[in-house]
Amino acid sequence: MFTGQSLIFGPPFLFPKNISLAKVSVVIINYNGRKYLEQFLPSILASTYPDMELVVADNASADDSLQYLASTYPAIRVITLTRNYGYAGGYNEALKQVDSDYYVLLNSDVEVSPGWIEPVIELMESDHHIGACQPKILSYHQKDHFEYAGAAGGWLDALGYPFARGRIFDICEVDQGQYNETAKIFWASGAALFVRAKLFHQAKGLDTYFFAHMEEIDFCWRLQLLGYSIYACPTSVVYHVGGGTLPKGNERKVFLNFRNNMIMLAKNLPLRESLWKIPLRIFMDFVSAFKSLFAGQLVYFMAVGEAHLAFFKWMFFKQKKSVFPDQRKAVLAGWYPHSVAWKHFVEGRERFDEIVGDKR
């Protein structure tokens, strides 16, 4: 059994003398993902960072994930959770049991390169105001394209629509090095999220009510309000399959995305902005829903309606903390003060740099 010491893989990486060697715990939430563990664990085990601990937290899988880990990788630490807590709750429960300097919240369907950890830790160790960071995320199936879940760093528009350097709605750009600079962003992808361990707990982790989807954006928003920066570090590259737990268009996925986005706005927007932005978002969401209905996508239409009903239920009956903060406590990086939907659907702009311009 694992005794709590770090697992060391590969040759040591030569950090600059002024960079201290921090312990990094790569933590994978697994739910019925044996095929992804089998496919992608070898690349993680080939990581060259000297002080890396690999942990798999199992969300009460019904497949043979645990048996596979026990027989094939008995040295990997496994945290067995009693039920499926989702992405947010699963990490909150698992990370209570992980002592480290940095956590890497890594999806099970991600392939990494051997030196993927070093550039991010070097960046974060050089500036202790960086609270979270992500690598460049490319598509596993189209390795010259950015991947939907984060691309080269997430942004948020004035109405709460997330987009990214290299991804506007469903359009993912070809990676031609156009976003290779290290940059402040609004949110780091939950597919490969580096975060300071102490800060994760100080910020009270992810919002368990979200279950999955949008929780990393909400978390990064809260980190910024606490005075920390979020960064993208494109010198680190990973490849993400995407849709590994819930496929695109899945009714549950649509529901969670719309519901959680509304909750996130209510939690983090000042009241004066919420009074007009949330009603406008509801209107725009239903425009999208009716467009899908006319296209024959009844499941999408129903999921959006259910999501908004669930949001109001949360507002009046579920939320236990105050919402609508009185004012922003920090200048938000990666915040686009206009509508990305207008720029894309009305003006026809498809690339991040066409929308944001030089504000990368």
C-alpha positions in Angstrom: 0.0 0.0 0.0 1.0 3.6 -0.5 2.6 5.0 2.6 2.2 8.7 1.9 5.6 9.4 0.4 5.8 11.0 -3.0 6.3 8.9 -6.0 9.3 10.1 -8.0 9.2 9.5 -11.8 12.0 10.3 -14.3 15.2 12.3 -14.1 15.4 15.4 -12.0 14.6 18.7 -13.6 17.2 21.5 -13.2 15.3 24.5 -11.8 17.0 27.9 -11.6 18.8 28.3 -8.2 16.2 30.8 -7.0 13.3 28.4 -7.6 12.5 26.2 -4.6 11.4 22.6 -5.3 7.8 22.3 -4.3 5.8 19.2 -3.8 3.2 18.7 -6.5 0.2 16.3 -6.2 -1.5 15.3 -9.4 -5.0 14.3 -8.5 -7.4 12.5 -10.9 -11.1 12.2 -10.2 -12.2 8.9 -11.7 -15.8 7.7 -12.3 -16.1 4.6 -14.4 -13.1 5.7 -16.3 -11.0 2.5 -16.4 -10.3 2.9 -20.2 -8.9 6.4 -19.7 -6.8 5.3 -16.7 -5.4 2.5 -18.9 -4.8 4.9 -21.8 -3.4 7.9 -20.0 -1.7 7.0 -16.7 1.5 5.9 -18.5 2.1 9.5 -19.8 1.5 10.9 -16.3 3.9 8.4 -14.8 6.5 9.5 -17.3 6.5 13.0 -15.9 10.0 14.3 -15.2 9.1 16.5 -12.2 11.2 15.2 -9.3 8.7 15.6 -6.4 5.4 14.5 -7.9 2.7 12.4 -6.1 0.0 10.8 -8.2 -3.3 10.2 -6.6 -6.5 8.7 -8.1 -9.7 9.6 -6.2 -12.5 7.3 -7.2 -16.1 8.6 -7.2 -17.7 5.2 -6.3 -17.1 3.8 -9.8 -19.2 0.8 -10.8 -16.7 -0.5 -13.4 -13.5 -2.3 -12.6 -11.4 0.9 -12.2 -10.3 0.0 -8.6 -9.4 -3.6 -9.5 -7.4 -2.4 -12.5 -5.4 0.1 -10.4 -4.7 -2.4 -7.6 -3.4 -5.0 -10.1 -1.6 -2.8 -12.5 -0.4 0.2 -10.4 -0.3 -0.9 -6.8 2.0 1.9 -5.8 -0.4 4.7 -6.9 -2.3 6.2 -4.0 -6.0 5.6 -4.3 -8.7 7.6 -2.3 -11.9 5.7 -2.4 -15.0 7.9 -2.0 -18.3 6.5 -0.8 -20.5 8.0 -3.5 -20.3 10.0 -6.7 -19.7 13.5 -5.5 -19.1 14.8 -9.0 -16.1 16.8 -10.1 -16.5 19.6 -7.5 -17.5 17.5 -4.5 -15.1 14.8 -5.4 -12.1 17.1 -5.3 -13.2 18.8 -2.2 -13.5 15.5 -0.4 -10.3 14.0 -1.8 -8.0 17.0 -1.3 -8.8 17.0 2.4 -6.6 13.9 2.5 -3.7 15.3 0.3 -0.9 17.2 1.8 1.1 19.1 -0.8 2.4 22.5 -2.0 0.5 22.4 -5.2 -2.5 20.5 -6.5 -3.0 19.6 -10.1 -6.7 18.8 -10.8 -6.3 16.6 -13.9 -9.0 15.0 -15.9 -8.6 11.3 -16.5 -8.8 11.8 -20.3 -5.7 14.0 -20.6 -2.4 13.0 -22.1 0.6 14.9 -20.8 4.2 15.5 -22.1 7.1 14.5 -19.8 8.0 18.0 -18.8 4.5 19.5 -18.5 4.8 20.3 -14.7 8.1 22.1 -14.6 7.2 25.3 -16.5 4.0 25.9 -14.6 5.6 25.4 -11.1 8.5 27.6 -12.1 6.1 30.4 -13.1 4.0 30.1 -10.0 7.0 29.9 -7.7 8.3 33.1 -9.3 5.2 35.1 -8.3 3.3 34.1 -5.2 0.3 36.3 -6.3 -0.5 33.6 -9.0 -3.2 31.5 -7.4 -3.9 29.1 -10.3 -2.6 28.3 -13.7 -3.2 26.1 -16.7 -1.1 24.7 -19.5 -1.9 25.0 -23.2 -4.7 22.5 -23.9 -4.8 20.9 -27.3 -7.2 18.4 -28.7 -6.1 14.8 -28.3 -7.8 13.8 -31.6 -6.6 16.9 -33.5 -3.3 17.8 -32.0 -2.8 20.9 -34.1 -6.1 22.4 -32.7 -6.9 23.9 -29.4 -9.3 22.0 -27.3 -12.7 23.3 -26.1 -12.1 23.1 -22.4 -9.7 25.9 -21.8 -7.5 26.1 -25.0 -4.8 28.7 -24.2 -6.6 30.3 -21.3 -10.2 31.2 -20.3 -11.9 34.6 -20.6 -15.4 35.7 -19.5 -17.6 38.3 -21.2 -19.8 40.9 -19.5 -22.8 38.5 -19.5 -21.0 35.5 -18.2 -20.3 33.7 -21.4 -17.0 31.8 -21.2 -14.6 31.7 -24.1 -10.9 31.2 -24.5 -7.7 32.1 -26.3 -8.2 29.8 -29.2 -11.8 28.9 -28.7 -15.0 30.9 -29.4 -18.2 29.0 -28.6 -17.8 25.7 -30.6 -15.0 27.0 -32.9 -11.5 25.8 -31.9 -8.6 27.5 -33.7 -5.6 25.8 -35.2 -2.6 26.3 -32.9 -0.1 28.3 -34.9 1.7 29.7 -31.9 -0.5 32.8 -31.8 -1.2 32.4 -28.1 2.2 31.2 -26.9 2.9 34.0 -24.5 2.4 33.6 -20.8 -0.6 35.7 -19.9 -3.1 36.6 -17.2 -6.5 35.0 -17.9 -9.9 35.0 -16.1 -10.2 31.2 -15.6 -8.0 28.2 -15.8 -9.5 25.0 -17.1 -10.6 22.2 -14.8 -9.1 19.7 -17.2 -5.6 20.6 -16.0 -5.8 23.1 -13.1 -2.7 23.9 -11.1 -3.6 25.6 -7.8 -1.7 26.4 -4.6 -2.9 23.9 -2.0 -3.2 26.3 0.9 -5.2 28.7 -1.3 -7.5 26.0 -2.4 -8.6 25.4 1.2 -8.5 29.1 2.1 -11.0 29.7 -0.8 -13.1 26.8 0.5 -12.5 24.7 -2.6 -15.0 24.2 -5.4 -18.7 24.8 -5.0 -20.1 21.4 -4.4 -23.6 22.5 -5.5 -22.2 22.8 -9.0 -21.5 19.1 -9.1 -19.7 19.5 -12.5 -19.3 22.3 -15.1 -18.5 25.9 -14.5 -17.0 25.2 -11.1 -13.5 26.1 -12.1 -14.7 29.4 -13.5 -16.5 30.2 -10.3 -13.4 29.2 -8.3 -11.0 31.3 -10.4 -13.4 34.3 -10.1 -13.3 34.0 -6.3 -9.5 33.7 -6.4 -9.3 36.9 -8.3 -11.7 38.6 -5.8 -9.3 37.5 -3.1 -6.5 39.3 -4.9 -4.8 36.5 -6.8 -4.0 36.2 -10.5 -4.9 33.4 -12.8 -2.4 32.5 -15.6 -2.0 30.4 -18.7 1.5 28.9 -19.2 1.6 27.7 -22.9 5.2 26.3 -22.6 3.4 23.4 -20.9 1.2 21.4 -23.2 -1.4 18.7 -22.6 -3.8 16.9 -24.9 -7.5 16.5 -23.8 -10.0 14.1 -25.2 -13.0 16.1 -23.9 -16.5 14.9 -23.1 -15.1 11.9 -21.3 -17.8 11.9 -18.5 -20.8 13.6 -20.2 -20.7 13.8 -24.0 -21.5 17.0 -25.8 -25.3 17.7 -26.1 -26.1 15.4 -23.2 -29.2 16.7 -21.4 -27.5 16.6 -18.0 -24.5 18.5 -19.3 -26.6 21.3 -20.9 -28.6 21.6 -17.6 -25.5 21.9 -15.5 -23.8 24.4 -17.8 -26.8 26.8 -17.9 -27.8 26.4 -14.2 -24.3 26.7 -12.9 -23.5 29.7 -15.1 -26.5 31.6 -13.6 -25.5 30.6 -10.0 -22.0 31.8 -10.7 -23.2 35.2 -11.8 -25.4 35.6 -8.8 -22.5 34.7 -6.5 -19.9 37.0 -7.9 -21.5 39.9 -9.7 -22.2 43.1 -7.8 -25.9 43.7 -7.2 -26.0 46.8 -9.4 -24.8 44.7 -12.4 -26.9 41.7 -11.5 -30.1 43.6 -11.7 -29.8 43.9 -15.5 -27.3 41.3 -16.5 -29.1 38.3 -15.1 -32.5 39.1 -16.7 -30.7 39.8 -20.0 -28.9 36.5 -19.7 -32.2 34.6 -19.1 -33.6 36.3 -22.2 -30.5 35.3 -24.3 -30.5 31.8 -23.0 -34.1 31.3 -24.1 -33.4 32.8 -27.5 -30.8 30.0 -27.8 -33.2 27.4 -26.5 -36.0 28.3 -29.0 -33.5 28.3 -31.8 -32.6 24.8 -30.8 -36.2 23.8 -30.5 -36.9 25.0 -34.1 -33.9 22.9 -35.2 -35.5 19.9 -33.6 -33.4 19.7 -30.5 -36.2 19.3 -27.9 -33.8 17.9 -25.3 -31.6 21.0 -25.4 -34.7 23.2 -25.1 -36.1 21.4 -22.1 -32.7 21.3 -20.4 -32.4 25.1 -20.6 -35.8 25.6 -19.1 -35.1 23.2 -16.3 -31.8 24.9 -15.6 -33.4 28.3 -15.1 -36.1 26.8 -12.8 -33.3 25.2 -10.8 -31.5 28.5 -10.6 -34.5 30.2 -9.1 -34.9 27.3 -6.7 -31.3 27.8 -5.6 -31.8 31.5 -5.2 -34.8 31.3 -2.9 -34.4 28.0 -1.1 -30.9 26.5 -1.4 -28.2 29.1 -1.3 -26.9 29.6 2.3 -24.4 32.4 1.7 -25.0 36.0 0.7 -25.0 36.6 -3.0 -24.5 39.8 -5.1 -21.3 41.2 -3.4 -21.5 44.9 -2.9 -18.4 45.6 -5.0 -15.5 44.0 -6.8 -12.5 43.8 -4.6 -10.0 43.4 -7.5 -9.5 44.3 -11.2 -10.4 41.2 -13.1 -8.0 40.0 -15.7 -9.5 38.2 -18.7 -12.7 40.1 -18.4 -14.2 41.2 -21.8 -16.6 44.1 -21.1 -18.7 43.5 -24.1 -20.8 40.6 -25.6 -18.8 37.8 -27.2 -22.2 36.4 -28.5 -22.8 39.6 -30.4 -19.3 39.7 -31.8 -19.6 36.0 -32.9 -23.2 35.5 -34.0 -24.0 39.0 -35.3 -20.6 40.3 -36.5 -19.3 36.9 -37.6 -16.0 37.0 -35.7 -14.6 33.5 -35.1 -11.2 34.0 -33.6 -10.2 35.2 -30.1 -7.9 37.9 -31.5 -10.7 39.2 -33.8 -12.8 39.8 -30.8 -10.4 40.9 -28.1 -7.8 42.4 -30.4 -4.5 42.9 -28.8 -5.8 42.3 -25.2 -4.3 38.8 -25.0 
